[in-house]
Amino acid sequence: MRKITILAGIVALFIFIGILWWNNGLSPLDRRDKSQKMFVIEPGSGIRAIANNLEKEGLIKDPIVFFLMVRQKGYDKKIQAGDFRLSPSMTATEIAEAMTKGSLDIWVTIPEGKRAEEIAEILSEKIPTYDESWKQDLLQQEGYLFPETYLVPRDSNSETIITLLTNTFEEKYSQISQKNLDLTKEEIVILASMIEREAKHDEDRALISSVMHNRLEIGMALQIDATIQYAKGKINGNWWTPVTLAEYRSVKSTYNTYLQPGLPPGPISNPGQKSLEAAANPASTNFLYYITDKNGINRYATTGEQHLENIRKYGLSS
């Protein structure tokens, strides 16, 4: 009987200690500190990482208690990515609840190779203050809207968005090396915008760039399908519909690089840094042609005869 009493006492003690640990972990780090800190949750962050970061930022006492509480209450399915104003005077539960009620800013991802109208569509889905007038503002910056994941204020206007994207472009552009000093920034951006649409693999970017540079040097038409797709615009809900044989000549546009020699009048998409690098630094080749086979592999050729042989051997898919 005595052993049972002792065992019960030990169990009760552990329970008591556990309750103290739990309540302490949920309590505010500092009730007197009413200051607010901006806490950012990156897209895809797990609850463990969030809990550890909260502790590092001096907002909670115990990341283990926070993690268990969030799972217990089901907050893990509701916590949003974004930024939040939190205080050390808040309890762990209040902090978790705050992160389920909408962030101050919104994460917006702009993928590489999107045209301005596609970026407008992304913003219209993400930003509550979006207005259709933004589309024209974005079009005026085609090519310079840098693809990246941004934390954007919920109450943004077009000027805020465009400044954010174009400033990022300038920062990234300043980091690229430039072998071809004769090229202007605009020419590099136009080339990069085509490379972004044409290259399926990173290793192809500099090679495709070499084909474009080689053609420009001898006055040969670039013949880039993506420029015709750009000229065609949106068809059946798709901005980049395949080009038919007839359209190589029927699409009358200064962007049709089958009919118009030289560069198109402006960028056709918004390229990332790798394509900008490739545009400024083409591979050293004699290639004038390429096709993409059914497996997505580019086949390059120096002469028309080699190009025709590639078409016969691999089949023309682009």
N, C-alpha and C positions, 0 to 999 in steps of 0.2 A: 504493500500500500504506500509505504514511504517513497519507493522508487517511482511509482506512478505520479505521486504528488510532485516530486522533484522534476520529472519529465514534463509534466503539465506546466510547471513554473518556467522551465526553460523555453518551452514552446510559446508561452505567453510573453516571455521576455523578447523572443525573436519577433513576434507579431508586433509588440509595442515598438521595438527598434525600427521595424519595417514601416510602421505607420509614421513614426517621426521622420524617417528618411524620405518617405513619399511626400508628406506635407511640407517638409523643408524644401524639397526639390521643386515643388509647385509654387512656393511662395516667391514674392518679388525679390530680386537681387538686392535692391535698395529702395525701400518705400519712400525715402526722403528725396531721392534723385528724380525729379520730374522732367529732366532734360530728354530730348528726343534724338534718336539716331536713325539715319537712313539705312535700312537693311535690305539688301538685294538678294533675291532668289533667282538664280540662273535657270533657264529652261532645262528640264530634265533632271533637276537636282532631287536626290532622294532625301527622305526624312532624316536619316542618320547624318548626312552631310549638313542639312539645314540645322539640326540640333547642335552639332559640333561648332558650326559657324556662329550660332547664337551665343554659345558659351564664350567663344573667342572675342566676340564683340561686346561682351559684358552685359548681356541682356537676360540670361537665365543662369540658374545655379547648377543644374544637373542635366546634361544632355540625355542620360539614360532615362531619367524620370520623364523628361519632355517627350522622348521617342515613344515610351510605353503609353503615356497619356494620349498622345495623338492617335496612336493605333487603337487604343481602347474606345475613344470617342468617335472614330471614323473620320477625323480631320485629314488624315493622309490622302483621302480621295478628293478633298476639297481645297487644299492649300494651292495657291496659284503662284506662277512665276511672275516676277515683277519687283517693284520696290515698295517698302512699307516704312512708315514712321513709327518706331517702337521706343519704349522707355523702360529703363531698369526698374521703375516703380510698378510696372505691370506684372501680374502673375503669369506663370507659364501658360495657363489656360487662356487668359486674355490675349496673350501674344499669338497663340495658335488660332484663336477665333478671328483676330485681326487679319491674319494672313489668308483667311477664307472669304473675306468680304470684298475683294477687289483691290488691286494694287493702284498706287498713284500713277504709275506709268505702265505701258503695255509693251511686251516684247513683239517685235515685228521682224520677220526674216524676209529679206529680198534676195532671191536666188540669182546666180550668175546668168547672164544672157537674156534677161527679161527686157522687153521693150517698155517704154514709158506707160503705155496704156495698161499693160499687165501689172505694173507696179501700182497704178491707180486702182486697179481692181483689188489688189491685196490690201491696200490702205482702206478701201471702202468697207472691207469686211472686218478690219481690225480697229479702226479709229472712229470713235463715236461722232466726232465733229467733222468727218469727211464731207466734202461738198464736190459736186461734179465739176465745178470750176477748177479744181485742183489738176484735172487731167491736162488742160492746156498749159498750165504752169510747169508741169512735169515734162511735157513734150518739148518745151523750150530748153530743157537741160538733158535731152536724150544723150546717152553715152557717158554722162558725168554723175549719174545717180549710182553711187558705188554699192554693189551687192554685199550685204553684211547683215548680221542680226543686231537690231537696234532696240534700245529701251526708249520708247517714245512717250512723251506726255499725253495723257488722255485728251487734253483740251488743245491739242496741236492745231495750227493752221498750216496752209501749204508752205508759207515762208519758213516756218520752223522745220518742217520735214525736209524741204529742199536744201536748206542751209546745213542740216545735219548730214545729209547724203553727199552733197557736193564738197563740204569741208573734209569729209572722210576720203573722198576721191583725191583731193589735193594732197592730203597727207600720204596716201598710198602711192600716188603717182610720183611724189618726190623721192620715194625709196627705190624706184626702178633705175637700173643702169640703162644707158642708151648708147648702143654701138653706132647707130645711124644718125649722126648729128645733123644730117640734112633734113630730117623729118621734123615737122612741126608737131606740137602737142595734138592739134586737131587731127592730123594725118595718122598719128599713132593710135588715137582713140577710135577713128573710123576703121583702121585695120584690125584693132583688137576686138571691136564689136562683131566683125565678120568671123574672126578666128574663134570667138566664144561660141558662135552658133554652129560652126563647122567642125570643131574638134570634139571628138567623143572621149579621147584619152589625153592625159597631160603630155605624154611623150609626142603627141602629134602637133601640139601647138606651134613649136618652133619650125617644124617641117612644113606645115600649112602656110605659116608666115613666109617661109622661103619661096614657096610657089607664088604667093602673091607679089612679093618683092621682085622676083625674077620676071614675072609677067609685066609688071609696071615698068621695069627697066627697059624692056624691048618694045613697049607700046602694045602689048597683047591684052585683049579684054580679060578681065578677071574671071568672068563666068562663075559667079558664086550664087548658088540656088537660094541661099538665105536672103539675098538682097531682093529677089523677086517675091519671096514670101513676105518680106517687109512691105513691099509695094502693094501687094494684094490686100493686106489688112486682115481683118477678122472674117472668116468664112465658116458658117455652121458652128459658131461658138469656138473656133480654133484660130489662134493668131498665126500659126505656122503650118499651114496645110501643104502637102506635097506639091511640087511643081510638075505640071504635065508638059509633054513635049511641045504642045501648041503654045503654052504660056511663055516659053523662052522668047518667042517673037511677038506674041499678042499682047503682053503686058507692056504698055507704053508708059514708061516712067524713067526719070533720071536715075532711079535706083536699080534699074534693070542692067546689071553688069554684063549681060550677054549682048545687049545692044549698044551700051554706052562704054567707051573705053575709059580707063583711069578709075580713080576712086569714086564711089557714090558721093552725093553732096553732103552727107552727114552720117553719123553712126546709125546702125540698125538695131542695136541692143545696148545694154549696159554691162560692160565687161568687168571681170575680176582682175586681180593683180597678175595672175599667171598669164592671162592673155595679153595684158598690157606689156609685160616683160617680153613675151614672144613677138609682139608687134615691133617693139624697139630693137629686138635682138634675134633676128631670124637665124635659123641654122644655115650653114654654108653648104649649099647644094646647087645642082644644076636642074632640079626638078621644075617642070612646067605643068604637070598634070597630077591628079590623084583621083581615085575613086574609093568608096567605102564598101567593102564586101559584106556578105550576108551575116558575118560574125562581128561586124563593127570594126574590122581592121582596115586601116588605110593602105592602099597600094599606090605607090608613087612611080612616076615615069618621067624621063627626060625628053623623049621624042613622041610624036604622035603615034608612030608605029608601036612603041612600047605601051602606050596608053590603050590603044585598040586591043593589043594582046591581053592586057590586064582585064579589059572589059569582057573579052571572050572567055578568059580563064576564071574570073571571079564573079562576073555578073555585075552590071551597073546598078547600084542602089542609091547613089547620090552624086 
